[in-house]
């Protein structure tokens, strides 16, 4: 096989490709660490609200602000991952996130909670966990990008399905302070183990994506760093920003996550509002993430044959219908419909990031995803806080649900319109913009 970019003859690596160990390490870290620190934190909502005397909107702000701060931090982290690799970011960011989460065990006021979780832990998470682990996965695989990104994102959902009921049980047995401290320590140990295994990109150990390596001098290059090899279809940041597809994907993910955050962060109180006992509401939260697992796997497999933008549109349409049904329903039927709604919109989450990797390649994936996360960070914070504030003022989540359903549908339409760009079209767009701003252009004199 010939690498058309470099002209070098390539051979398939024998044995287990090291990229699979990277995916395994990142998946375990994302599964248990991500599961405890992000969705697992929602389990402590009633205890924190009672002990710290905070309202629903205040707790929603804590979670929404944490996600927004993490998203902003990921912008710089994405650039660093593209330029220097994501392995060090896994260790530094992961440990910082775990330390901030564990310190929640000692808070005694609302602002201490904001500092510990929405500040320290969120910054570390944005640096080391999400989307850094996805950036690393994108570096190691090209042909199997759909499979590996699906596995990584499914691990995140699996962690939520495992950690939510586990933390709920520990909460009842040991109290929320001991449980949070123990979960933070466990996540920290997993972070160190993952950082030992993970390598930022295959070229760092003399390999190429998907398990190939240079045939000439293969033995001499194995284990030694070689320069990253990018193909002609790998966009630079400037080239990607010049495409309509990037902005449609950005608007699509912003609308999707804003609606999802408003629903997921407030899922337990929304279920209680619909007549579900509080202890059973945690079960439905866990069931939501459990349902996401087979959906993400199925969507990843389906993306092999069906364009991801059509699958995303279908998932968001089902989500919008489920949200509308939850609004008009009550009791356990409404709860089941709510689970379907959130699972559908989160089940296709991998495909959004997969589209970024497929459309723009390996070169600037971290920077582009980081830019997208900044865009949806503020929207997710506002949406989550607004839903909680509306409930505090009116005693109902109806207005929030009325807005969420059409936002979900609009997100699906943006993804549907985002067609895969070509390098030629991007270059023409950039050249035309330069001509428009060139004072020597006679057409604009």
N, C-alpha and C positions, 0 to 999 in steps of 0.2 A: 504494500500500500504506500502511495506517495503523498506526502504532505504538500499540497499545491502552493501553500504560502512560502515554505522554506525550500522545497525541492528535495528534502531529505526522505530517505526510505525509512518507513516505520514498521515495527513489528509488535505483535500482541505480547503483553507481559504474561509470563507464566505464573501460575499460582493465583492466590487471592489478591486482587488489586487493592492497594492500600487505601484507595478512596472509600472502599466499603467500611474499613475500620474508622475512618474519619466520620462517615455518616452515622455509624453505630455510636461512637462517642458523643457526637453532637446530639443525636437523638435521645440518648439516655439523659444527658444534661438538660436538654429542652423538655423532655418528658417529666422528670421529677422536679427539677429546679424551676422551670417555667410553670409547671402545674401548681407548685406550692406558692410561688411568689405572686403570680398574677391571678388566675381564676380562683385559686385556693384562698386568697385574701378575702374574697367576697363572703366566705363562710363566717368570718369574724364580724360582719356588719352589725348584727344585733347586739353582740357583746360590747363592741367599741362604742356604739351609739348609747347604750345604757350606762356604761362606766364613765365615759367622757362627756356625757350629756350633749350629744350632737344630733342634729336633725338629719332627715334623709338627704336633703340637698347638700348638706355639709359633707356627708360621707361620700355621696356621688362626686362631689368636687375633689375629694382626696384621690379617688380612683381615676377620675378623668384627668386631673392634673398630673398624676403619675404617668399616665399613658402619653399625655402631651409632652411632658418634660423628656421622657424617654425617646419620643419621636424626634424632638429637636436635637438631642444628643446623638442620635443615629446619623444625622447629616454629616457631622465631622467624622464620626466613626466609619461611615461608608467610604469617605474619601481616603481615610487612613488605611482601610482594608484593601482598597484598590491599589494603593501606592506601596504599602509596606506589608500587607498580609493581615489576616484576621486572628491568627493564633494568639498573639500577645493580648489582643483586645478581649478574647475569651477569658483569659486569666484575670486581667486587671478589672474589666467591667463586671465579670461574673462575681468576683469576690467583693467588689464594692456593692453590688446589688444585694448579695446575701447579708453583708454586714448591716446595710440600711434596713433590710427586712427584719433581721434579728433584733435590731435596736428598738423596733416597735414594741417589743415586750416590756420595755422600761418607760414608755411614755405615760404621762399623767395629764396632758392637756391636748387640745385640738391642734394647736400650732406645732407642738412637738411631733404629733402624728404626721402633719403635713411635711415637716422637715425630714423626718426619717423615711417615710414611704414615698411621698411625692417628690422628694428632693434626692437624697442620697441613693436610695434603692432604685429609683427611676432612672437616674443618670447612668448608674452602672448597668442596668438592664439594656438601655439604649446603646451603650458602648459594646457590651459583650455578648448579649443573647439574641435579641431580635432588632434588626434583621441580619446581624453579623453571621449567625450560623447559616442563614440562607445564602449569603454571599459566598461563604466557604464552599457550600454544596455546589453552587453554580460554577465555581472554579474547577472542581474536580470532574464534572461530567458535562458532556455536550449531547451525545446521542441518547443517553439515558437521563437527560435532565428532568423529564416529566416524572419518571419513576422516583428518582432520588429526592426531588423537591417534595413530592407527595409523601414519601416516607418521613422526611424531616418534619413537615407540617402535621402529619398524622401523629407523630410522636408528641407534638405539643398538645394536641387534642386528647391523646391518650393519657397524658400526664394529668390533665384536668379531670378526666373521668376517674382516675385512680386517686388523686390527691384530695379532691373535694370530699368524698365520703370518709377517707382516712382522717383528714383534718377535722371533720365534723365529729367523728368518734373520739379523737384525742381531745377535742374541745370539751366534750362532756366528761371525760375521764380526768383530765389534768388542768383544765382551765385554759383561757386563751393566751395568757402570758407565757406559760411553760410551753404550750404547743407552738407558738410563733418562734420562740427561741430555739427549740429543737429543730423545727423545719428549716430555719435559717442556717443552722450548723450543718444539717444534712446536705442542703443545697451547696454550701461552701465546699464540702468534701467532694461532691460530684464535680464541681467546677475544676478543682485541682486535677482530678483524675482525667477529665476530658482534655484539659490543656496539655497533659503529658502525651496524649495520643494524637491530637489534631495537628495537622500541618496546613498552612494557609492555602497552598496550591500545589499541584503535582510536580511542577518544575522545581520546587524546593528540594525534592529528593530525587531529581533526575528522571522524572516521568512526565508523561503528557496526559491530557484528559482521556478518560474512558479506558485507561490501562494500556496505552501504547508508549513506546520509547524509541529513541533513535537506534536504528540497527547498526550504524557505523559507530564503533566505540561504545556499544551498549554496556559492556561490562565496566568500562571506565567511567561512564556517566552515572551508573546506578548508585543512588545514595548521595550524589553530589548535585548541587544546585545548578540549574540551567536557566537561561533567560526565558520568560514567559513567551509562548507562541500564540499570537492572535491572528485570526483569519481576516479576510477582506470584509466579512460581514459583521465584524465587531465594531460598533459605533463608539466614537468619542462622545464626551458629554455634550459638546457643542453640536455635533451632528444629530444626536438624539433629541436635543431641545428644539431643533429645527423641524421636527416631524409633528404632524397633527396627532399621530398615534400616541406619542408621549403625553400630550396634554389631555387627550381623551381618557387614557388610562389613569392619569392623575386625578381628574375630576371623578371618574368612576370609583376609584378606591377611596377617595375622600367622602363621597356620599355613602358608599357601602359601610365604611367603618364608623362614620358618624351615627348612622342608624343602628348599627350593631352595638356600639358602645352604649347608646341610650337604652337599648333593650337588655343587654347582658348585665351591665352594672346594676340596673334596677330590676333584674329578673325576679329575685326573691321577694322584694316588697310588691312588685306587680302581681305575682302569684298570690300573695297574701291578700292583696286588694280584691282579687277574683274569688276569694273564699277558700284558698288552700291553706291548711295549717302550716305554721312557720317551719316546723321540723320536717314536714314533707316537701316544702319548697326547695330545700337543699337537695333532696333526692331528684327533683325535676331538673335542677341545675346540673347535677352530675349526669343525668340521663341525656341532657342536651349535648354535652361533650362526648358522651359515649356514642350517641347517634352520629356525631360528626366523623368518627373514625372510619366506618365503612363507606360513608359518603365521599370522604377525601380520597380513599383508595380507589373507589369506583370512578370518580371524576378524573383522577390521574391516569387510569387505564383508558378511559373513554377519550381522553385528550390525544391518545395515539392515533385515533381515526377521525375524531370530530374536532373542528377548530375550537379552541378554548373560549373564544368570545361568545360562541353560541351556547356553550355549556354554562358560562357565567350568566348570560341573559336568562336562561331557563331557571337557574338556581335563584336568582334575584326575583324573578316573577313568582316562583313558589313562595319565597319569603314574604313578598308583599301580600299575597293572598292569605297566608297564614297569620300575618299581623292583623289584617282586617278582620279575619274570622275570630281571633282572640279578643278583639275590641268588642264584638257583638255577643260573644259567648260568655259562659260563666262556669265555675266549678272545674271538675276534672277534665271535661271535654275541652274547655278553653285552655287548660294547662297543657294538654297533649298537643293542641294546635300551635301553641306558643313554642313548644319544643321543636316541632316541625319547622316553624318559621325561622327560628334562629339557626337550627342545624342546617337548613338549606342554604342560607346566606353565608354561613361559616364553612360549610362543606366545600364550597367552590373557592375559598380564600387562596388555596395553593395556586389555582389557575391564574389568578391575577399576577402573582410574582413570577409564575412560569412564563406568562406572556412577556414580561419585561426581559427575562433571560433569552427567550426565543427571538424577540424582536430586535434586541440591541446587543446580545452576545455577552462575552466575559469581561471585556476591557474596563467598562465603567459601571458595572451592575451595582456595586455598593454605593457609589455616589448618586446614581439615578434613584435607587430605592430610598436612600437617605433624604433626597430632595422631596420625594413623594410623601415620606412620613412627616416631614415638617408641614407640608400642605394639609394633611388630614389631622395633624395633632391638635390644632386649635379648634377645628370643627368637632372633633370627638369630645374634647373637654366641654365645649359649649352645649353640645347635645345631651351629654350625660347629666351635667349640672341642671340644665333647663328642665329635663324630665323630672328630676327630684324636686326642684323648686316648684314646679307646677303642682305636684302632688301635695307638697307642704301647704300651698296656698288654697287649693281647691278640694283636696281629699280624693282626687281621681287622676288617673293616668290617661284618660280618654284623649285629651288634646295632644299628648305626646305620641300616642298611637296613630291618631289621625294624620299627623305629619310624617311619621316613620314609614308608613306603607308606600306613599307615592315617592318618597326619597329612595327607597329600595328599588322601585321600578325604574326611576330615572338613572340610577347607577347601572342597572343592567343594560339600558339603552346606550349609555356612554361606552361600555365595553363592546357592545355589539357593533358600534360604528368605528371602533379602533382597529383598522386593518393593518396588517404587517407592512412596515415601510421598507423601501428599497434604499440602498446606499446612494444610488444615482439621484433619486428624488430628493434625498436630504441634501446632497451636495448642490443641486440646482437651487433649492430653497435658500441655502446659505449664500450662494453666489448672488442671487437676486436681491437679497437683503443688503449685501455689501454694495451692490450697484445703486440701490436706493439712497444709501447714505454717503455715496461718493460725490463730492462737490464737482468733480470733473464730468459727471454724467450730464450730457446736454439736455436730456429729457426733463430734468428737474431744475434747470436754470431759470 
